[in-house]
Amino acid sequence: MLRRLVFGLGLLSATMLSHVALAEGARTLQIIVSKDKQSLVVYDGETVLTTSKVSTGKQGHTTPSGIFSILEKQKYHESNLYSNAPMPWMQRLTWSGIALHESNSVPNYPASHGCVRMPGAFAKSLFQMTEGGAHVIITDAPVVPQLIENANLFLPRKPLPTGPLLSDVQLRTSSIGSSSSKPVEVAMNVVPNNPSIVHPTTDARPAPIQPVTAEKEDVAPLRILITRRGDRETLMDAQILLQQLGFDTGGGDGFAGPMTRSAIAGFKRWKNLSPKGALVTPEFLDSLYETAGKPRPPMGQIMVRQNFQPLFEAPVGIKNPEVALGTHFFSVDKVERKEETAEWHSVTVPNGLSAAMKQRLGITVADDPYAPGAAAQALSRIEIPADIRDRIETLISDGSSLTINDQGIGQDTGDGTDFITVTQPVQRVAEAQTSFAKPQPVSQRRAEVKPRAYGLY
């Protein structure tokens, strides 16, 4: 297992860090960029390894805030958007054009076209410290990882599961941003008398799959997202129920293709439901579940990725769904499988949801990202099925992470990425009450400018 680095000094210069030593613990590093402070800090757990000034996106080219990871590394890269501008020691965060890279111009204010510029010596040193998949969190105000203990966090487990995880459900990976046709394994149960159809709400005894051995600690870290079920998951369930009732939807992929639309129209004619309005309406869903004799699924969904590709997903419960969960990031290291222990750290990332999104998600109470214990409170509201927990805990390794958000999968999450959460600014109540008496912070003024297409520069 990779050894965790322990440094006695609280703050080290990038030039003092050994590339060989850091490589051994690279998967547990976290990079946090503050746009307000124009700073970058590298953490190992709660320990600051190194820090640097940076220059983020200027007005009209704002660097997005959120939770990212390093998708690609190149010692030398040229921008394909800005006149082949040189970008040495490039570490890509999104395929839409955001990266960390060296620049000769790193003033103490936002000046880039969206990327995070770094001084040359630091950019090279950081490049040597990291490996693909390292976490990068970009915020307005600085945030700091904190040690957290919570009964709902995953701990390594020695036994291997023989639980109800199937690999015979076909999903287009484009349903979460991929163009590949490779099937995605989905955690669901077998429908009685028809093992080819599955649904998350049946109590049927499942058929086991071949377990994946995770005894070796070199296993790739898991990326886990817990969020609210959205239109995709709702349509997937509807497709599966329609198939049980004899309608041909062409699969259960969460896409409203011609066969799915025809099946829904046929069901509506059968039940004398209005064909007008949205394809999937509350009236349609109520009638569908009643006809199928199935309970409505829980409010949440857990999705798991490994090596930048989907692994499996399943429904989970969310207590008090009318209250926003907030956006929280958890990372694990010091995973000891024999002792079944691990160490988790958390970061709460302020994230403002629009009124339209809150209405769509049924959220009537906003979260408070500045409240003490906000991450622990969000964790305590998640109800994870035992078989799903078993599967994750037998695969978890150093560098695995968990993101909790309300908004679901963002458009930047796709083929060859981890789960990417792009956040929006949050104005604290006290600031909102006095905003008329003082100028807005620079980060808020930047957020009001409609960003152009992000570019590597």
PLY file of the C-alpha trace (Angstrom):
ply
format ascii 1.0
element vertex 457
property float x
property float y
property float z
element edge 456
property int vertex1
property int vertex2
end_header
0.00 0.00 0.00
1.15 3.52 -0.73
2.76 5.16 2.28
1.33 8.44 3.51
3.75 11.29 3.74
4.32 12.99 7.04
6.04 16.35 7.08
7.09 18.14 10.24
7.09 21.56 8.66
3.77 23.30 8.18
4.79 25.10 5.00
7.40 23.95 2.50
8.78 25.55 -0.61
7.94 23.67 -3.79
11.63 23.44 -4.61
12.28 21.59 -1.33
9.95 18.69 -2.12
11.33 15.42 -3.41
9.63 14.11 -6.54
10.42 10.49 -5.59
8.94 10.80 -2.11
5.87 12.64 -3.29
5.13 10.12 -6.01
4.54 7.49 -3.32
1.69 9.54 -1.81
0.52 11.39 -4.90
-2.93 9.84 -4.99
-3.75 11.27 -1.54
-2.83 14.87 -2.37
-5.43 17.62 -2.69
-4.93 20.90 -4.52
-7.08 23.84 -3.42
-7.20 27.05 -5.47
-8.71 30.22 -4.01
-9.81 32.78 -6.57
-10.26 35.46 -3.91
-6.73 34.98 -2.58
-5.24 34.08 -5.98
-3.44 31.24 -4.24
-2.90 27.50 -4.60
-2.28 25.18 -1.64
-1.31 21.50 -1.80
-2.52 19.38 1.10
-1.76 15.88 2.29
-4.65 15.37 4.67
-4.57 18.49 6.84
-0.85 19.10 6.27
0.17 21.91 3.96
2.89 20.67 1.63
3.44 23.76 -0.49
1.75 26.92 -1.69
2.02 29.42 -4.53
0.43 32.49 -5.99
-1.66 31.90 -9.14
-3.61 33.91 -11.69
-7.12 32.70 -12.54
-9.60 33.83 -15.20
-10.30 37.51 -15.80
-13.68 39.09 -16.53
-15.40 37.35 -19.40
-13.19 34.26 -18.98
-13.93 33.34 -15.37
-12.30 30.18 -14.05
-15.13 27.86 -12.96
-15.36 26.96 -9.28
-16.00 23.39 -8.20
-14.57 19.93 -7.69
-12.24 18.62 -10.40
-9.42 16.15 -10.91
-6.39 15.96 -13.16
-7.43 14.28 -16.41
-4.28 14.66 -18.46
-0.67 15.79 -18.00
1.69 17.15 -20.65
5.12 18.63 -20.08
4.48 20.96 -22.99
1.17 21.90 -24.56
-0.01 24.64 -26.90
-3.43 26.24 -26.68
-5.76 25.26 -29.49
-7.92 28.33 -28.82
-5.46 31.16 -28.30
-2.86 31.31 -31.10
-0.95 28.23 -29.96
0.03 29.96 -26.74
2.61 27.86 -24.87
1.41 26.02 -21.75
4.34 24.15 -20.17
3.66 21.67 -17.36
-0.01 21.49 -18.29
-2.41 19.54 -16.04
-5.91 19.40 -17.53
-9.00 19.70 -15.31
-11.78 19.63 -17.93
-11.98 18.59 -21.56
-13.68 21.90 -22.25
-10.43 23.73 -21.70
-9.49 24.38 -18.07
-6.00 23.47 -16.84
-3.20 24.27 -14.43
-0.04 25.39 -16.27
3.10 27.51 -16.21
2.99 31.13 -17.34
5.40 34.04 -17.52
2.56 36.32 -16.41
1.25 35.54 -12.93
0.17 38.86 -11.42
-1.64 39.10 -8.11
-5.03 39.38 -9.83
-7.14 37.39 -12.33
-5.59 37.64 -15.79
-5.99 34.33 -17.65
-8.54 33.12 -20.20
-9.92 30.60 -17.69
-6.94 28.47 -16.75
-4.96 28.64 -13.50
-1.56 30.16 -14.27
1.41 29.32 -12.03
5.03 30.51 -11.84
7.42 28.35 -13.85
9.42 26.69 -11.05
6.30 25.92 -9.06
4.42 24.57 -12.09
7.22 22.11 -12.80
7.44 21.02 -9.16
3.66 20.55 -8.92
3.69 18.53 -12.15
6.24 16.17 -10.55
4.18 15.89 -7.36
0.89 14.78 -8.89
-0.52 11.89 -10.85
-3.65 11.53 -12.93
-6.82 11.72 -10.87
-5.42 14.03 -8.17
-8.20 16.17 -6.77
-8.38 19.90 -7.46
-10.92 22.12 -5.70
-11.43 25.67 -6.95
-13.38 28.09 -4.77
-13.86 31.80 -4.27
-12.88 32.02 -0.59
-10.29 29.54 0.74
-11.41 26.21 2.20
-9.39 23.80 4.33
-9.63 19.96 4.58
-10.76 18.74 7.98
-10.48 15.31 9.57
-13.92 13.74 9.86
-15.29 10.60 11.51
-18.80 9.53 10.58
-20.56 6.18 10.71
-21.84 6.68 7.16
-18.37 6.95 5.64
-16.96 3.85 3.95
-14.30 1.77 5.70
-12.23 -0.98 4.04
-13.66 -4.46 4.42
-11.96 -7.83 4.12
-14.83 -10.08 2.93
-15.79 -9.90 -0.73
-19.45 -9.38 -1.59
-21.68 -11.89 -3.29
-24.52 -9.40 -3.38
-27.04 -8.34 -5.99
-24.85 -6.48 -8.44
-25.52 -7.39 -12.03
-23.64 -6.59 -15.21
-26.34 -7.45 -17.76
-28.11 -4.08 -17.87
-27.15 -2.04 -20.90
-26.80 1.72 -20.49
-25.46 4.11 -23.06
-22.47 5.66 -21.36
-23.43 8.82 -23.22
-26.16 9.08 -20.62
-23.46 10.41 -18.33
-21.47 12.13 -20.97
-19.66 9.38 -22.84
-19.77 8.57 -26.51
-18.81 4.96 -25.96
-21.31 2.14 -26.29
-19.64 0.08 -23.57
-22.27 -1.14 -21.08
-22.40 0.29 -17.58
-22.94 -2.03 -14.66
-26.01 -0.99 -12.69
-26.82 -2.10 -9.16
-30.37 -3.42 -9.36
-32.32 -6.54 -8.44
-33.74 -9.26 -10.65
-37.44 -9.07 -11.43
-39.26 -12.27 -10.42
-39.72 -14.81 -13.21
-37.74 -12.68 -15.63
-34.00 -12.55 -14.88
-33.34 -10.39 -17.93
-35.21 -7.41 -16.44
-34.15 -5.58 -13.29
-35.58 -2.86 -11.13
-34.33 -1.24 -7.94
-37.58 -1.53 -6.03
-38.25 -5.27 -6.18
-37.54 -7.57 -3.26
-36.55 -10.52 -5.46
-33.47 -12.52 -4.56
-30.71 -11.51 -6.98
-28.31 -13.63 -8.95
-24.70 -13.13 -7.81
-21.92 -11.81 -10.01
-18.28 -12.79 -9.95
-16.66 -10.76 -7.14
-13.80 -8.42 -7.92
-10.74 -9.11 -5.80
-9.44 -6.05 -4.02
-6.82 -7.68 -1.83
-4.00 -5.90 -3.58
-3.71 -2.29 -2.43
-2.68 -1.14 -5.90
-6.35 -1.08 -6.97
-7.38 2.17 -8.63
-9.24 4.61 -6.35
-13.02 4.82 -6.53
-14.84 8.04 -7.37
-18.27 8.13 -5.73
-21.08 10.63 -6.26
-24.23 10.76 -4.14
-26.85 13.09 -5.54
-30.56 13.47 -6.15
-32.27 11.35 -8.74
-32.99 13.37 -11.82
-34.82 13.06 -15.13
-32.41 10.40 -16.38
-33.00 8.07 -13.43
-36.76 8.69 -13.52
-36.93 7.74 -17.17
-34.74 4.67 -16.62
-37.18 3.38 -14.02
-40.14 4.15 -16.29
-38.52 2.23 -19.15
-37.97 -0.80 -16.96
-41.53 -0.79 -15.63
-42.94 -0.38 -19.14
-40.92 -3.41 -20.25
-42.36 -5.41 -17.38
-45.83 -4.46 -18.61
-45.04 -5.67 -22.14
-44.02 -2.41 -23.85
-40.82 -2.33 -25.88
-38.75 0.72 -24.92
-35.55 -0.37 -26.66
-33.69 -0.61 -23.36
-33.41 1.10 -20.00
-30.84 3.77 -20.73
-32.61 6.92 -19.54
-32.88 8.36 -23.07
-36.20 9.19 -24.67
-35.57 7.55 -28.02
-38.32 6.75 -30.56
-39.16 3.36 -29.03
-39.39 4.81 -25.53
-41.60 7.66 -26.70
-43.84 5.19 -28.52
-44.08 2.99 -25.41
-45.03 5.94 -23.20
-47.63 7.08 -25.73
-49.08 3.57 -25.82
-49.31 3.40 -22.04
-51.03 6.78 -21.93
-53.63 5.61 -24.48
-54.19 2.45 -22.44
-54.81 4.45 -19.25
-56.67 7.30 -20.94
-54.00 9.81 -19.92
-53.60 13.09 -21.75
-50.92 12.95 -24.49
-50.34 16.69 -24.14
-47.57 18.33 -22.17
-44.30 16.75 -21.09
-43.42 13.20 -22.05
-43.04 12.07 -18.43
-45.61 13.74 -16.20
-46.48 13.13 -12.52
-49.83 11.73 -13.68
-48.06 9.26 -15.98
-45.64 8.15 -13.25
-48.39 7.70 -10.64
-50.38 5.53 -13.03
-47.30 3.58 -14.14
-46.20 2.63 -10.62
-49.75 1.79 -9.58
-50.25 -0.43 -12.63
-46.91 -2.17 -12.11
-47.60 -2.63 -8.38
-44.24 -1.12 -7.44
-43.37 1.48 -4.80
-41.72 4.71 -5.88
-37.89 4.56 -5.65
-35.98 6.63 -3.08
-34.92 10.21 -3.76
-31.17 9.69 -4.19
-28.69 7.94 -6.47
-25.17 6.71 -5.81
-22.79 6.42 -8.77
-19.33 4.89 -8.74
-16.46 5.37 -11.21
-13.02 3.85 -11.44
-10.23 4.67 -13.89
-12.38 7.52 -15.27
-15.16 5.13 -16.33
-18.58 4.22 -14.81
-18.53 1.11 -12.60
-22.05 0.83 -11.14
-24.89 2.87 -9.66
-27.98 2.35 -7.49
-30.79 4.23 -5.70
-30.17 5.53 -2.16
-32.40 7.27 0.34
-32.25 10.94 1.34
-33.84 11.99 4.62
-35.67 15.33 4.66
-35.38 15.73 0.87
-36.88 19.22 0.99
-33.63 20.44 2.61
-30.64 20.96 0.33
-27.74 18.58 0.95
-25.11 21.12 -0.05
-21.85 20.30 -1.82
-19.25 18.33 0.10
-16.07 16.51 -0.88
-14.54 13.64 1.10
-11.21 11.91 0.44
-9.70 8.88 2.14
-6.18 7.71 2.88
-4.39 5.50 5.42
-6.60 2.63 4.23
-5.71 -0.50 6.27
-7.75 -3.41 4.99
-6.63 -5.92 7.59
-7.56 -3.58 10.43
-10.58 -2.25 8.49
-9.63 1.34 9.25
-9.14 4.48 7.18
-8.84 8.25 7.60
-11.28 10.61 5.89
-11.02 14.36 5.33
-13.84 16.65 4.24
-14.23 19.97 2.48
-17.55 21.81 2.22
-17.75 23.85 -0.98
-20.26 26.74 -1.06
-22.63 26.26 -3.98
-25.59 28.48 -4.82
-28.51 26.71 -6.49
-30.78 28.71 -8.76
-34.45 29.13 -7.87
-35.41 27.08 -10.92
-33.15 24.19 -9.87
-34.49 24.25 -6.32
-38.04 24.08 -7.65
-37.17 21.22 -10.00
-35.51 19.26 -7.17
-38.23 19.99 -4.62
-35.85 21.94 -2.36
-37.56 24.48 -0.11
-34.81 24.93 2.51
-31.31 26.00 1.47
-28.21 24.51 3.07
-25.75 26.58 5.10
-22.23 25.73 3.87
-20.72 27.82 6.68
-22.49 25.96 9.50
-20.24 23.84 11.75
-20.51 20.16 10.86
-22.30 20.79 7.55
-20.56 17.83 5.89
-21.44 15.46 8.74
-25.06 16.62 8.67
-25.30 15.83 4.95
-23.77 12.37 5.48
-26.25 11.55 8.24
-29.16 12.03 5.83
-27.96 9.44 3.29
-29.35 5.89 3.47
-27.12 3.44 1.59
-28.28 -0.17 1.00
-26.09 -2.76 2.72
-25.14 -4.57 -0.50
-23.96 -1.33 -2.10
-21.92 -0.46 0.98
-20.34 -3.92 0.97
-19.31 -3.59 -2.65
-17.72 -0.19 -2.16
-15.93 -1.13 1.05
-14.25 -4.13 -0.55
-12.91 -1.94 -3.37
-12.01 1.26 -1.56
-8.35 2.29 -1.55
-6.14 5.28 -0.80
-7.18 8.29 -2.85
-10.81 7.22 -3.20
-13.28 10.07 -2.88
-16.94 10.83 -2.27
-18.81 13.88 -3.53
-22.27 14.82 -2.26
-24.27 17.39 -4.20
-27.85 18.28 -5.07
-27.47 19.09 -8.75
-26.54 15.69 -10.19
-24.04 15.01 -12.95
-22.75 18.14 -14.63
-22.09 18.47 -18.34
-18.32 18.26 -17.78
-18.64 14.74 -16.36
-18.20 12.31 -19.20
-15.98 9.75 -20.86
-12.50 9.94 -19.37
-13.37 12.10 -16.34
-14.09 11.72 -12.67
-17.28 13.24 -11.29
-17.01 16.98 -11.88
-19.15 19.40 -9.87
-19.21 23.02 -11.03
-20.41 25.36 -8.30
-21.96 28.82 -8.26
-21.29 31.67 -5.78
-23.16 31.84 -2.49
-23.84 35.14 -0.76
-24.01 34.88 3.00
-27.09 36.34 4.69
-25.12 38.98 6.59
-23.43 40.10 3.38
-26.73 40.26 1.52
-28.25 42.50 4.19
-25.40 45.03 3.97
-24.48 44.75 0.30
-25.99 48.19 -0.40
-23.41 49.79 1.90
-20.26 48.31 0.43
-18.95 47.30 -2.99
-19.29 43.69 -4.07
-16.22 41.45 -3.76
-14.25 40.96 -6.94
-15.27 37.30 -7.15
-18.99 38.20 -7.09
-18.56 40.90 -9.74
-16.77 38.37 -11.91
-19.56 35.83 -11.37
-22.11 38.27 -12.77
-20.27 38.51 -16.08
-21.51 35.91 -18.50
-18.44 33.73 -19.16
-17.30 33.02 -22.66
-16.17 29.59 -23.76
-13.42 28.43 -21.47
-10.06 28.03 -23.14
-6.71 26.52 -22.35
-4.66 29.59 -21.56
0 1
1 2
2 3
3 4
4 5
5 6
6 7
7 8
8 9
9 10
10 11
11 12
12 13
13 14
14 15
15 16
16 17
17 18
18 19
19 20
20 21
21 22
22 23
23 24
24 25
25 26
26 27
27 28
28 29
29 30
30 31
31 32
32 33
33 34
34 35
35 36
36 37
37 38
38 39
39 40
40 41
41 42
42 43
43 44
44 45
45 46
46 47
47 48
48 49
49 50
50 51
51 52
52 53
53 54
54 55
55 56
56 57
57 58
58 59
59 60
60 61
61 62
62 63
63 64
64 65
65 66
66 67
67 68
68 69
69 70
70 71
71 72
72 73
73 74
74 75
75 76
76 77
77 78
78 79
79 80
80 81
81 82
82 83
83 84
84 85
85 86
86 87
87 88
88 89
89 90
90 91
91 92
92 93
93 94
94 95
95 96
96 97
97 98
98 99
99 100
100 101
101 102
102 103
103 104
104 105
105 106
106 107
107 108
108 109
109 110
110 111
111 112
112 113
113 114
114 115
115 116
116 117
117 118
118 119
119 120
120 121
121 122
122 123
123 124
124 125
125 126
126 127
127 128
128 129
129 130
130 131
131 132
132 133
133 134
134 135
135 136
136 137
137 138
138 139
139 140
140 141
141 142
142 143
143 144
144 145
145 146
146 147
147 148
148 149
149 150
150 151
151 152
152 153
153 154
154 155
155 156
156 157
157 158
158 159
159 160
160 161
161 162
162 163
163 164
164 165
165 166
166 167
167 168
168 169
169 170
170 171
171 172
172 173
173 174
174 175
175 176
176 177
177 178
178 179
179 180
180 181
181 182
182 183
183 184
184 185
185 186
186 187
187 188
188 189
189 190
190 191
191 192
192 193
193 194
194 195
195 196
196 197
197 198
198 199
199 200
200 201
201 202
202 203
203 204
204 205
205 206
206 207
207 208
208 209
209 210
210 211
211 212
212 213
213 214
214 215
215 216
216 217
217 218
218 219
219 220
220 221
221 222
222 223
223 224
224 225
225 226
226 227
227 228
228 229
229 230
230 231
231 232
232 233
233 234
234 235
235 236
236 237
237 238
238 239
239 240
240 241
241 242
242 243
243 244
244 245
245 246
246 247
247 248
248 249
249 250
250 251
251 252
252 253
253 254
254 255
255 256
256 257
257 258
258 259
259 260
260 261
261 262
262 263
263 264
264 265
265 266
266 267
267 268
268 269
269 270
270 271
271 272
272 273
273 274
274 275
275 276
276 277
277 278
278 279
279 280
280 281
281 282
282 283
283 284
284 285
285 286
286 287
287 288
288 289
289 290
290 291
291 292
292 293
293 294
294 295
295 296
296 297
297 298
298 299
299 300
300 301
301 302
302 303
303 304
304 305
305 306
306 307
307 308
308 309
309 310
310 311
311 312
312 313
313 314
314 315
315 316
316 317
317 318
318 319
319 320
320 321
321 322
322 323
323 324
324 325
325 326
326 327
327 328
328 329
329 330
330 331
331 332
332 333
333 334
334 335
335 336
336 337
337 338
338 339
339 340
340 341
341 342
342 343
343 344
344 345
345 346
346 347
347 348
348 349
349 350
350 351
351 352
352 353
353 354
354 355
355 356
356 357
357 358
358 359
359 360
360 361
361 362
362 363
363 364
364 365
365 366
366 367
367 368
368 369
369 370
370 371
371 372
372 373
373 374
374 375
375 376
376 377
377 378
378 379
379 380
380 381
381 382
382 383
383 384
384 385
385 386
386 387
387 388
388 389
389 390
390 391
391 392
392 393
393 394
394 395
395 396
396 397
397 398
398 399
399 400
400 401
401 402
402 403
403 404
404 405
405 406
406 407
407 408
408 409
409 410
410 411
411 412
412 413
413 414
414 415
415 416
416 417
417 418
418 419
419 420
420 421
421 422
422 423
423 424
424 425
425 426
426 427
427 428
428 429
429 430
430 431
431 432
432 433
433 434
434 435
435 436
436 437
437 438
438 439
439 440
440 441
441 442
442 443
443 444
444 445
445 446
446 447
447 448
448 449
449 450
450 451
451 452
452 453
453 454
454 455
455 456
